[in-house]
Amino acid sequence: MISKKLYLSWQVLADQVLLEHLANDHPARAQIEHDLANYQAGFRGEQNLAYFLDTFHQDDRIFYSLQLEDCQMDTLLLTPTFIALLEVKNFAGAVRFDPDGKQFMRRSADQYIGSSNPLLQVRRHRALLRKWLADHGLPQLPIEADVVIAFPTTIIENQGKLRHVQEHVFHAEQAPAKLEKYAEKYKHTRSYPEFIPQIERMLLKEHIDKPISLLEKFNIHPSELRRGVRCDQCRSFDMQRISANWFCPQCGHKSKTAHIPMILHYFLLFGNTMTNKQCREFLKFDKTKTVTDLLNKMKLQRGGSGTGKGLYYLSPPHETFDRYFRNNKRK
């Protein structure tokens, strides 16, 4: 049972949107494209693991991209007898663990370069999760901490035949078999089925969607962003509001919903709140009542107080962005 679905990551969504609002010759484009490629590669790795976990035990809970304070977990499997943390890595070529286990390297071109050890990373997550369970008065279930190499084409070099590497670093296609072994390993230990719903609720309640400050990250001033309502045919930002429709003077395309992606773009670029005025400035459209009607039709949750300057709108949940951008991905 999937308790927290795997959505397009906030980083992938935000990088894509930022590129769409920058001029083609903007000096930061190359850096943003590199950043986007890295996050897309990571997301493909998580997708591949999810593919192999889709048919796992229906009574167990799976959480993807779970963030508890400073602990970002790629995949967490919750069962009545154990918890499995799976840190997904999408390394190409080969990865190497030195004989003493202290050095981790990955191959880049024809040479190996040192990198942070993913086993140490996932073990840190295990320690933080143990503390989180204790702080909330929840059972101390055994926690297995593994590193999953996303694709079978990546070679895992364990030069010292280290046991902890052999047991806790494996390819995604081996994950179901590994989890079955854990289920067998703990089948005679104490079981906590009555606590599973409570742990599930607490994990979801305390999950944090960390804000993404892309403009600050890439040193981009808001004035550098292209604004307006974009035409999904010719990609110009010149659409005009005419008789309850958006009309593109460049190509003649007409749309009733062209404002929706722009409003979603605003939240990805500027944060989790938006006022009517900020929306109007971003859409380059000055009709306050019309913008209010458009925002209300999107059923955005309101914050603040009153009906004027104290009122603002809250960003929709992650699922809304994932569903919209997947369904409207440009061919």
Summary of the structure (lengths in Angstrom):
residues: 331
radius of gyration: 23.3
end to end distance: 31.8
largest distance: 71.9
contacts: 947
relative contact order: 0.13
helix: 41%
strand: 21%
